[in-house]
Amino acid sequence: MTPPSWLGQGWLAPHYLGWLLHGAAMTAALALCVSLAASLLGILLCAAQDSPLRVLHWPARLFCSLHRNTPLLVQVLLWYFGVGGLLPDQAMQWLNSPHQLALPLGLSLSWPSFEWLAAWIALSWYSACFISGELAAGLRTVGSGQRLAGRALGMSEWQIFRLVVLPQALRHIRQPLLGQYTAIIKNTSLTMAIGVAELSYASRQVESETLLAFQAFAVATLFYLLLVIATQLAGSRRSAEEPGR
């Protein structure tokens, strides 16, 4: 059976769709890893800024101010070209060489490329600063009586923050926090500048190969939309499953 003419001429051949699908998978994996790392770092930054200790408060504020007020693309390039240029040649050779970590059941985990690591660090640090800002806004919605009650029970400041204040703050900022996670998905497109084979990079490769610019970027747009919608649906479902909401 002959495939329709638009599949190979006016549209994208199946193997080009495979390129874009692989790029979408890379985008999803990078966004997930960034979201996890940025959430943990964001909590630590928020706790440091909320701390009465100036030795923790001011470095955290400086860190957030530096990353919020500089372009993300510049930060990505700095980590790849700047930090990469400072590392010894032996370290760069090791980072750019294929490595595998043996896992149980005969499985193995490949060491990510230096491009992927630079993108992961840059996106994680940048996103963590905005997540910490959302958390700080959530903390202001928790009454001071909650902290006093925790101190009355003999809890430390870290225990009060982690067990009493933070869970309540997260319930108030779930939607803004979800917006930060969807922003991470879209920000991964900037990593194409350093050669990360994510969705934008794949769409550019397809466009260069086929000269079908509209089709390549239209499919990429659709994949980005599906990833964002899936993230929003997952967040909305979790909110609906919470008791008392």
N, C-alpha and C positions, 0 to 999 in steps of 0.2 A: 504493500500500500504506500503510495507516494504521499509524503507529508505536504500540507498546504504550503503554497508559495510564500505566504507572509511569515512562516516560521523561520525560514532561512534567509529571506531577503529583506522583508520589511520589518521583521521582528528579530528576536534574539534566538539563536540556536540553543538547544538544550545544554550543551557543555558550557556555554557562556552563562546561562542561568545557574549552573553549578558553581562557577566562579563567584557569582554574587551570593549564592547561598553559603558558600564557605566564608566569604567576607562577613556575612551577617552573623554566622556562628562565632567568628573571631570577635566581632563587636560585642556580642552578648557575653562572651567569656571575659573579655577585658572589662566591660561595664560591671559585671558581677564582682570580679576581684577588686576593682576600684571601690565599689560601693561598700564592701566588707571592710577594707582597710580604712577608707575615709570615715566610716561610722565609728570604728574603734578610736581612731585618732581624734575625731571630732568630739567624742565623749571626754577624752583626756584633756583636750584643749579647753573645753567648756568647764571641766572641773578645775583646771588650773586658773582660769580667769575668774571663777567663782570663789577661789580660795583667798583667805585673808592674807596669806603669805605673799609678800611682794616678790620674793625670789621665784615664785611660780607665776604670779599674776602678770608681771610686765613682759617677760620673755614670750608668754603665750599671746599676749596682745600684739607684740611686735611681729611675731610669726604670722598671725592672721592678717595684720595690716599689710605686710609685705606681699603676701600671696593674693589678697583680694584686689590690690591696687596696681597689679602688673598683668599684662595680657597673658592668657594661658598659653598661647602659641609660643611666646617668648620663653616661658618656663619649660615647655616641652623641648625646644631647641637648646636651651641651656643645659638641661640634663643630658641630652644626647651628644651634642657637639662640645659643650663646655666641660662637663664632668668627664665625658669620654676622652677628651684631650688631656685631662689631668692625670688619668689613671696610667700606670705603667704599661708598657707594651705587652708584658707577659700576662697581666690581668685582662687586657682587652682580647688577647688571643684566646685565653681560657673562656671568657664570656661569649665569644663568637664561635667557639667550637661546640659541636653537638655533644651533649651529655645526657645520660639517662639514669634515673634513680629506680633501682629495682624495688618492686612492691610484692606483697604476698599474692599467691594464686597465679604466679607467672606474669603479672602485669608490670608495666614500667611507666615512668613519668618522665617526659622529655624536659630538659632545662630550657626555659624560654630564651629567646634571643635578646641581645642587648637593647635592640629597639623596643621590644615589648616591655622590658624592665624599666627603661627610661620613661616610657609612656605611662606605665603603671604608677611609678613614683610621682611623676609630675601631676597626673590627674588626681591621685589620692591626696596629695598635700593640698592642692588647690581646692578640691571639693570638701575636704575636712574643715577648712576654714569657714565655708558657708554652712555646713552642717552644724558646726559649733555655734554659729550665730543663731540658727533656728532653735537649737537646744537652749541657748541663753534666753531667748524669748519665751520658751516654754517654762523655764525656771521661774520667771517673773510672775507666772500665773499661779504658782504654788504658794499658798499662804505661809507666812513666817511661823505660824503656830505648828506647822508640820515639823519644822526643824527643832522647835522648842520641845515638842513631844518626844522626838528622837533623843535629844540630849537628856531628857528626864528619864528615859529608859536606859541610859548609860551607853548609847551608841556613839562611835567615833564619827568625826565629820565625814570621812569617806563612806562609812556605812550609811549615814543619813542620806548622802548624795546618791549612792548606788541603790539603796533599798527603799527609800521613802520618796525623795524628791524626783529623781530621774524617771521612774515609771509613770508618775502623774504628769510630768512635763511631756513625755512622749505621747500620751493620749491627746494632749491639747495641740500638738504640732504635727500630727500624722500627715495631714494633707500637704503642708509646706515641705515636710521632709520627703514626701513622695515626689514633689516637684523637683527636689534636688537630685533624686535618683534618676528621674527622666532626663534631667539636664546632663547627667553623666553620660547617658547613652548618646546624646547628641554631641557632647564634647569629644567623644572618642574619634570623631571625624577629623579632628585636628592632627591626630597622630599619623595621618597619611604623609605629613610633611617629613617624617623621619623614616618612612618606609614600612610602617606597620601594616600588614596585609588585612586591614579591616574593611568594612563595607565601602567606604568612600574610595579607598585605594583600589578595591576590586572593580568598582564602577568606572573609575578612570582607566583601568587596564582594558576593560571591555570596550569602552568608547574608543580607545586608541587602536584596538584590534579590528573593530567592526565599522567604525565611523558612524555608528548609530547612537548619537549622543542622547537624544530624547529618550529612546527606549532604555538605555543603560541607566540613566539617572532617574527615570520614572520607576523602574523596578527597585532601585536602591531606596528611593523615597518611600515606596510601599513597604519595604522591609523595615526601615526605620520606624514607620508608623505602626507596624505590627508589634515591634519590640516595645515601643512606648505604651501602646494600648495594653499589652500583656502585663507590663509593670503596673499600670494604673489599676487594672482589674485585680491583680494579685493583692495590691494594697487595699482596695475597696472590699475585697472578700475577707481579708483579715480583720478589717474594722467591723464588718457585719457579724463576724463570729465572736467578737469580744462581748462578754456579758455586760448588761447594763447600758448597751449602746443602741 
